[in-house]
Amino acid sequence: MELPLTSKQNPRIKQLLSLQQKSSERRQKGLFVVEGRREVLHCMEVGYEVTELYLCPELFQEPFPASAQNQVPLCYVLPAALYEHIAYRGTTEGVIAIVRTPHRELAQLQLSENPLLVVLESVEKPGNLGAVLRSADAAGADAVVVCDPLTDLYNPNLIRASIGAIFTVPTFACSSQECIAFLQKHDIQILTAQLQDSHLYYDTDMRRPTAIVMGTESTGLTSQWREAATAHIRIPMLGRLDSLNVSVSSAILLYEAVRQRKG
């Protein structure tokens, strides 16, 4: 059943804004906000639990599917002025959802026969992680693992940058030690992207189970990853700068793995 909402002072509206703006609120409530018709449908298709929908039919480019709407216990209809007050970004086609945060542990990951993973250590910028998730989805990676994260996996900027890939790619947060143990247990080679003591990435065999490990642009990887590595790899830098954006580097390395496996 659709329920009308018209006031900015409504407690539902205040809760939604709080979830958007505060990572502490998201952690405490175990909820997060998803904006956009495509993103919400991706979220629902892979089994996330949507607890509330906020719809503004005035802004629809096409109707939100009734079959999806019927899966949500609470559905509110908003006028355009109120929707624009709560929308984090403008082009969301009149669809916002509150979603329950899933509890995921790396040990639950179901690996393919020849897994390909991306591991990011201490990633800081939600936009970078979102872009990495898009590349991981496009390359068919098994998962993205964020070790010792410095950003909230359900930050609105991250969800926006990933255009829904946070839902289509299994994504886990854990410590570096936990991730290293998992990779070693499953005999997955660890390829660390670094300048020191490294080989060109296209001279490295990625046809076997592989984890591509990236650090931050400012400090790179910590010693625990360099010491755990099966091999150190690098992307040639022919200009004056010595690093690429982590999302660009991840895309290059992921598609090298795809190229080798398809060849």
C-alpha positions in Angstrom: 0.0 0.0 0.0 1.3 3.5 -0.9 1.3 6.0 1.9 1.5 9.8 1.3 4.3 11.9 2.9 4.3 15.6 2.6 6.2 17.1 5.5 10.0 17.6 6.0 9.4 17.1 9.7 8.0 13.6 9.4 10.1 11.2 11.5 10.6 8.9 8.4 12.1 11.8 6.5 14.4 12.7 9.4 15.6 9.1 9.7 16.3 8.8 6.0 18.4 12.0 6.0 20.3 10.8 9.1 21.1 7.5 7.4 22.4 9.4 4.3 24.6 11.7 6.2 26.0 9.7 9.2 28.0 6.5 9.0 27.5 6.1 12.7 23.7 6.0 12.2 24.1 3.4 9.4 26.2 1.2 11.7 23.9 1.6 14.7 20.7 1.0 12.8 22.1 -1.6 10.4 20.5 0.3 7.5 21.6 2.3 4.5 20.1 4.4 1.7 20.1 3.6 -2.0 19.0 6.1 -4.6 18.1 5.5 -8.2 15.7 3.2 -10.1 18.6 1.1 -11.5 20.5 0.8 -8.3 17.4 -0.1 -6.2 16.4 -2.8 -8.7 20.0 -4.2 -8.7 19.9 -4.3 -5.0 16.6 -6.2 -4.9 17.5 -8.6 -7.7 20.4 -10.0 -5.7 18.5 -10.4 -2.5 19.1 -7.4 -0.4 16.2 -6.6 2.0 14.5 -3.3 1.2 12.6 -2.2 4.2 11.1 1.1 2.8 10.6 2.7 -0.6 10.2 6.4 -1.2 8.7 7.1 -4.7 8.0 10.4 -6.5 5.9 9.5 -9.6 6.3 13.0 -10.9 10.0 12.3 -11.6 9.6 8.8 -13.0 11.1 8.3 -16.5 9.3 4.9 -16.4 7.1 3.4 -13.7 8.8 1.5 -10.9 7.8 -2.2 -11.3 4.8 -3.2 -9.3 6.4 -6.7 -8.7 9.3 -5.0 -7.0 7.2 -2.6 -5.1 5.1 -5.4 -3.7 8.1 -7.0 -2.1 8.6 -3.9 0.2 6.6 -3.7 3.4 6.5 0.2 3.5 6.1 2.4 0.4 5.7 6.2 0.6 4.7 8.6 -2.2 6.3 12.0 -2.1 5.7 15.3 -4.0 8.6 16.5 -6.0 9.5 19.3 -3.6 9.9 16.9 -0.7 11.8 14.3 -2.8 14.3 16.9 -3.9 14.8 17.8 -0.2 15.9 14.2 0.6 17.6 13.2 -2.6 21.4 13.0 -2.3 21.7 13.5 -6.1 19.4 14.9 -8.7 19.1 12.3 -11.3 17.6 9.4 -9.3 14.3 9.0 -11.3 12.2 9.5 -8.2 13.2 6.3 -6.3 14.9 6.0 -2.9 15.1 2.9 -0.7 16.2 2.1 2.8 18.0 -1.3 2.8 19.1 -3.6 5.6 22.9 -4.0 5.8 23.9 -7.6 5.2 26.3 -9.4 7.6 29.0 -10.9 5.5 32.1 -12.8 6.4 34.9 -13.6 3.9 34.7 -17.3 4.8 31.2 -17.3 3.3 32.5 -16.4 -0.2 31.6 -19.0 -2.8 34.6 -19.2 -5.1 34.4 -20.1 -8.8 36.6 -22.8 -10.3 39.3 -20.3 -11.2 38.7 -17.3 -9.0 39.8 -13.8 -9.6 39.6 -11.3 -6.8 40.5 -7.7 -6.1 41.9 -6.8 -2.7 42.2 -3.1 -1.6 44.1 -2.2 1.5 42.9 0.8 3.5 41.1 2.4 0.6 40.1 6.0 1.6 37.9 7.5 -1.2 34.4 6.1 -1.8 34.6 7.2 -5.4 37.7 5.1 -6.0 36.1 2.0 -4.4 33.0 2.5 -6.4 34.9 2.7 -9.7 36.9 -0.5 -8.7 33.6 -2.3 -8.1 32.4 -1.3 -11.6 35.6 -2.7 -13.2 35.3 -5.9 -11.0 31.7 -6.4 -12.2 32.7 -5.8 -15.9 35.6 -8.3 -15.6 33.5 -10.9 -13.9 35.6 -10.9 -10.7 34.5 -13.2 -7.9 34.7 -10.6 -5.2 36.2 -7.3 -4.0 37.8 -7.5 -0.5 38.4 -4.3 1.4 41.0 -4.8 4.1 41.2 -2.4 7.1 38.7 -0.1 5.4 38.8 3.7 5.9 35.5 4.2 4.3 32.0 2.9 4.8 31.0 0.3 2.3 27.5 1.8 2.1 28.5 5.4 1.8 26.1 7.2 -0.6 29.1 8.4 -2.7 30.4 4.8 -3.0 27.0 3.4 -4.1 26.6 6.3 -6.6 30.1 5.7 -8.0 29.6 2.0 -8.3 26.2 2.5 -10.2 25.0 -0.6 -8.3 28.1 -2.8 -8.6 28.3 -2.8 -4.8 25.3 -5.1 -5.1 26.3 -7.2 -8.1 29.9 -8.0 -6.9 30.3 -9.8 -3.6 32.1 -7.2 -1.4 33.7 -8.0 2.0 35.5 -6.0 4.7 38.0 -7.7 6.9 41.5 -7.3 8.3 44.6 -7.9 6.0 45.6 -10.9 8.2 42.2 -12.5 7.7 42.3 -12.0 3.9 45.8 -13.3 3.6 44.9 -16.4 5.5 41.8 -16.9 3.3 43.8 -16.6 0.1 46.5 -18.9 1.3 44.0 -21.5 2.4 42.4 -21.6 -1.0 45.7 -21.6 -2.9 45.0 -18.2 -4.6 48.2 -16.5 -5.7 48.7 -13.0 -4.3 49.9 -10.4 -6.8 50.8 -7.1 -5.2 50.9 -4.0 -7.3 54.0 -2.1 -6.3 57.0 -0.3 -7.9 59.8 -2.0 -5.8 61.2 -5.4 -6.8 58.5 -6.0 -9.3 57.8 -7.5 -12.7 55.7 -6.0 -15.5 52.1 -7.1 -15.1 51.8 -8.6 -18.6 54.8 -10.9 -18.0 53.0 -12.4 -14.9 50.8 -15.5 -15.2 47.3 -14.7 -14.1 45.6 -17.8 -15.6 45.5 -19.6 -12.2 43.5 -18.5 -9.2 44.5 -14.9 -8.5 44.1 -12.0 -6.1 45.2 -8.6 -7.4 46.1 -6.5 -4.4 46.3 -2.7 -4.4 47.3 -0.2 -1.8 46.6 3.5 -1.4 48.1 6.0 -3.9 49.9 7.9 -1.1 51.6 5.1 0.8 51.1 1.9 -1.2 50.9 -1.5 0.5 52.0 -2.4 3.9 54.8 -4.8 4.5 52.5 -7.7 5.5 51.1 -7.8 1.9 54.5 -7.4 0.2 55.8 -10.3 2.3 52.8 -12.5 1.7 52.9 -11.9 -2.1 53.4 -14.7 -4.6 54.7 -12.0 -7.0 55.1 -8.3 -7.2 53.8 -6.6 -10.3 53.9 -3.1 -11.8 52.3 -1.1 -14.6 55.0 0.7 -16.6 55.0 4.4 -16.0 56.6 6.3 -18.9 56.0 9.9 -17.8 57.1 11.9 -14.8 54.5 10.5 -12.4 55.0 7.3 -10.5 51.4 6.1 -9.9 48.0 5.8 -11.4 44.6 6.2 -9.7 43.8 2.9 -7.9 40.6 2.4 -9.9 42.5 2.8 -13.2 45.2 0.4 -12.1 42.7 -2.2 -11.0 40.9 -2.1 -14.3 44.2 -2.5 -16.2 45.2 -5.5 -14.1 41.8 -7.1 -14.1 41.5 -7.0 -17.9 45.0 -8.5 -18.2 43.8 -11.4 -16.2 40.7 -11.6 -18.5 42.9 -11.4 -21.6 45.2 -14.2 -20.4 42.3 -16.5 -19.5 40.5 -16.0 -22.8 43.7 -16.4 -24.9 
